[in-house]
Amino acid sequence: MWVRGVIGLVLVAVGGLWIAQGSGAVHGSMMSGHSRYAALGVVVVLLGLALIGWAWRIRENRRPRA
């Protein structure tokens, strides 16, 4: 469960960096200024958020009900 959350956080961070590089906000890479990488970053961020949501739902389902 926590592994999905950690992987999700890493994907969100990497995707955010790719969006910044693809949009030209971060320079110094071959990815800088190429919108294709910004679009790929959006996909990676969405995958990361899905993993975080999945981990959260599993965590909520394992809690004992009072």
Secondary structure per residue as TSV (DSSP state, phi and psi in degrees):
chain	resnum	aa	ss	phi	psi
A	1	M	-	360.0	-51.8
A	2	W	H	-70.0	-25.2
A	3	V	H	-64.1	-41.7
A	4	R	H	-60.4	-41.8
A	5	G	H	-64.0	-43.0
A	6	V	H	-66.1	-45.4
A	7	I	H	-61.8	-39.8
A	8	G	H	-61.1	-42.4
A	9	L	H	-64.5	-40.7
A	10	V	H	-64.0	-43.1
A	11	L	H	-63.4	-39.5
A	12	V	H	-63.7	-42.8
A	13	A	H	-65.6	-45.7
A	14	V	H	-65.1	-43.0
A	15	G	H	-62.5	-39.5
A	16	G	H	-62.8	-41.1
A	17	L	H	-63.5	-42.8
A	18	W	H	-64.4	-37.1
A	19	I	H	-63.1	-44.5
A	20	A	H	-64.0	-42.3
A	21	Q	H	-68.7	-43.3
A	22	G	H	-65.2	-31.7
A	23	S	T	-85.4	-6.1
A	24	G	T	90.7	6.0
A	25	A	S	-75.5	-27.5
A	26	V	S	-117.6	128.1
A	27	H	-	-108.7	169.8
A	28	G	S	101.7	19.3
A	29	S	S	-141.7	159.2
A	30	M	T	-67.6	-16.7
A	31	M	T	-81.6	-15.2
A	32	S	T	-62.0	126.8
A	33	G	T	82.9	4.4
A	34	H	-	-102.8	112.7
A	35	S	H	-63.8	-22.0
A	36	R	H	-59.8	-38.2
A	37	Y	H	-72.9	-31.5
A	38	A	H	-65.1	-41.2
A	39	A	H	-66.3	-41.2
A	40	L	H	-63.2	-37.9
A	41	G	H	-61.5	-38.5
A	42	V	H	-62.7	-43.0
A	43	V	H	-62.6	-42.8
A	44	V	H	-66.3	-40.2
A	45	V	H	-62.5	-43.5
A	46	L	H	-63.6	-39.7
A	47	L	H	-63.3	-41.9
A	48	G	H	-62.7	-42.8
A	49	L	H	-65.0	-36.0
A	50	A	H	-64.2	-42.4
A	51	L	H	-63.8	-41.5
A	52	I	H	-62.9	-43.8
A	53	G	H	-63.2	-39.1
A	54	W	H	-64.7	-44.1
A	55	A	H	-63.7	-39.2
A	56	W	H	-65.5	-42.4
A	57	R	H	-64.4	-40.0
A	58	I	H	-64.1	-41.6
A	59	R	H	-62.2	-43.6
A	60	E	H	-65.6	-37.0
A	61	N	H	-72.3	-23.0
A	62	R	H	-86.4	-11.9
A	63	R	S	-68.7	139.0
A	64	P	-	-68.2	138.8
A	65	R	-	-85.8	134.4
A	66	A	-	-99.1	360.0
